[in-house]
Amino acid sequence: MRSIALKQSERKDLIQAMKRETRPSHRLRMHIVLLLTDGHAPREIAAVLYCSRTTVYVVCERFGQAGERAFADQQRRGPRPKLDEAAQQQIEKLVEQGKPWVYGWLRSRWSCQLLALQLLAERGVAVSRQTVGRALHRWGFRWRRPRPVPPPPRSPTETSPLTRHPGGLTAVSPRRFFLPR
């Protein structure tokens, strides 16, 4: 493990930056560097800060190589996001500007499933409704139940499914009766 030395002014600047830092991961790395410059052993630092010794060694090595850039988070490993930047912009545009009926859907509001289907139709990107929902949640949109668009009004010559019965009850089906309003 390489030793870390900071000038007094650099140390003061690092302490001030640590006090202002809002991200806990960055504060932890800064704290590790400060304790290392004080001459504490990695085992002691890991015990005091409730982190692993590996974390202490990695932060020490990164700080020795990159300086203050070592406090920033690195690119995470793992699978690529299912929604690329273009697909995210398409969903955002659909939600903020478009209405589903403009695109041929009989809905007054977008649902996650509808957005996923529209994304598949326009861009060929197959994602689940949960993926769309997580993306919307990240952008600060809130979920509401979609309302169906009412059918067009019937002409007076067409027969209505509702019939008037003597006694003031309106029948929807032979088994269900509702009081008229």
C-alpha positions in Angstrom: 0.0 0.0 0.0 1.4 3.4 -0.9 1.6 6.2 1.6 -0.5 9.3 1.2 0.8 12.8 2.1 -1.2 16.0 2.0 -0.1 19.6 2.6 -1.9 21.5 5.3 -3.9 23.6 2.8 -4.9 20.4 0.9 -6.0 18.8 4.1 -8.2 21.8 5.1 -9.7 21.9 1.6 -10.5 18.2 1.8 -12.1 18.6 5.2 -14.2 21.4 3.9 -15.2 19.4 0.9 -16.1 16.5 3.0 -18.4 18.6 5.2 -20.2 19.9 2.1 -20.4 16.6 0.3 -24.0 15.1 0.2 -23.2 11.7 -1.2 -22.2 9.2 1.5 -19.9 7.2 -0.8 -17.8 10.3 -1.6 -17.7 11.3 2.1 -16.5 7.8 3.1 -13.7 7.9 0.5 -12.6 11.4 1.7 -12.7 10.2 5.3 -10.5 7.2 4.5 -7.9 9.4 2.8 -7.9 11.8 5.8 -7.4 8.9 8.2 -4.7 7.4 6.0 -2.8 10.8 6.0 -3.0 10.8 9.8 -1.1 7.5 9.8 -3.9 5.1 10.8 -3.7 1.5 9.7 -6.2 0.1 7.2 -7.5 -2.4 9.8 -8.2 0.5 12.2 -9.9 2.6 9.5 -12.1 -0.3 8.4 -13.2 -0.9 12.0 -13.9 2.7 12.7 -15.8 3.5 9.5 -17.6 0.1 9.3 -16.2 -0.8 5.8 -13.9 -3.5 4.6 -10.2 -3.4 4.5 -10.4 -3.9 0.7 -12.3 -0.6 0.4 -9.5 1.1 2.3 -6.9 -0.4 0.1 -8.8 0.4 -3.1 -9.4 4.1 -2.1 -5.8 4.5 -1.2 -4.7 3.1 -4.6 -7.2 5.2 -6.5 -6.2 8.4 -4.6 -2.6 7.7 -5.3 -3.3 7.4 -9.0 -6.1 9.9 -9.7 -6.0 12.4 -6.8 -9.3 13.9 -6.0 -11.0 12.3 -9.0 -10.8 9.1 -6.9 -13.7 10.3 -4.8 -16.1 10.1 -7.7 -18.1 7.0 -8.5 -16.8 4.8 -11.3 -18.8 3.3 -14.1 -20.7 0.3 -12.7 -20.4 -3.1 -14.2 -23.4 -5.2 -15.2 -25.8 -5.4 -18.1 -26.5 -2.4 -20.3 -29.7 -0.6 -19.6 -32.7 -1.8 -21.7 -33.8 1.7 -22.4 -31.1 3.6 -24.3 -31.0 7.4 -24.5 -33.1 7.6 -27.6 -35.8 5.3 -26.2 -35.9 7.3 -23.0 -36.4 10.5 -24.9 -39.1 8.9 -27.0 -41.0 7.8 -23.8 -40.6 11.3 -22.3 -41.9 12.9 -25.5 -44.9 10.6 -25.6 -45.8 11.2 -22.0 -45.4 15.0 -22.0 -46.7 15.9 -25.5 -48.7 13.1 -27.0 -52.0 11.7 -26.2 -52.6 8.0 -26.8 -55.6 8.5 -29.2 -53.3 10.4 -31.5 -51.4 7.2 -32.0 -54.5 5.1 -32.5 -55.0 3.8 -28.9 -58.5 4.1 -27.3 -57.2 5.6 -24.1 -57.2 9.0 -22.6 -53.9 8.5 -20.7 -50.8 6.6 -21.2 -50.3 3.4 -19.2 -46.9 1.7 -18.8 -48.1 -1.2 -21.0 -49.3 1.2 -23.7 -46.0 3.1 -23.7 -44.1 -0.2 -24.0 -46.3 -1.2 -27.0 -45.8 2.2 -28.6 -42.1 2.0 -28.1 -42.0 -1.4 -29.7 -44.1 -0.1 -32.7 -42.0 3.0 -33.2 -38.5 2.0 -32.3 -38.5 -1.8 -32.2 -37.4 -1.8 -28.6 -39.1 -4.6 -26.6 -39.3 -3.7 -22.9 -41.7 -4.7 -20.2 -44.2 -2.4 -18.5 -42.2 -2.6 -15.3 -39.1 -1.3 -17.1 -41.1 1.7 -18.4 -42.6 2.2 -14.9 -39.2 2.3 -13.3 -38.0 4.8 -15.9 -41.1 7.0 -15.3 -40.5 6.8 -11.6 -36.9 8.0 -12.0 -38.1 11.0 -14.0 -40.6 12.0 -11.3 -43.8 11.0 -13.0 -46.5 9.5 -10.9 -48.7 6.6 -11.7 -52.5 7.0 -12.2 -55.0 4.5 -13.4 -55.7 5.0 -17.1 -59.3 5.9 -18.0 -60.9 4.5 -21.1 -62.1 6.9 -23.7 -65.9 6.8 -23.9 -67.4 5.4 -27.1 -68.9 7.9 -29.6 -72.6 8.8 -28.9 -75.2 6.6 -30.4 -77.6 7.9 -33.0 -81.3 8.0 -31.8 -82.3 5.3 -34.4 -80.0 2.7 -32.8 -81.3 0.6 -30.0 -79.8 1.1 -26.6 -78.6 -1.9 -24.5 -80.5 -0.2 -21.6 -84.3 -0.7 -21.6 -86.9 1.0 -19.4 -89.0 -1.3 -17.2 -92.2 -0.6 -15.4 -91.5 0.4 -11.8 -88.6 2.7 -12.6 -85.7 0.1 -12.8 -83.3 0.1 -15.7 -82.0 -3.3 -16.7 -78.5 -3.8 -18.0 -78.9 -7.6 -18.2 -81.6 -9.9 -17.0 -79.8 -10.5 -13.7 -78.6 -6.9 -12.8 -80.9 -4.0 -12.0 -79.8 -0.4 -11.2 -81.9 2.4 -9.9 -81.9 5.4 -12.4 -80.3 8.6 -11.3 
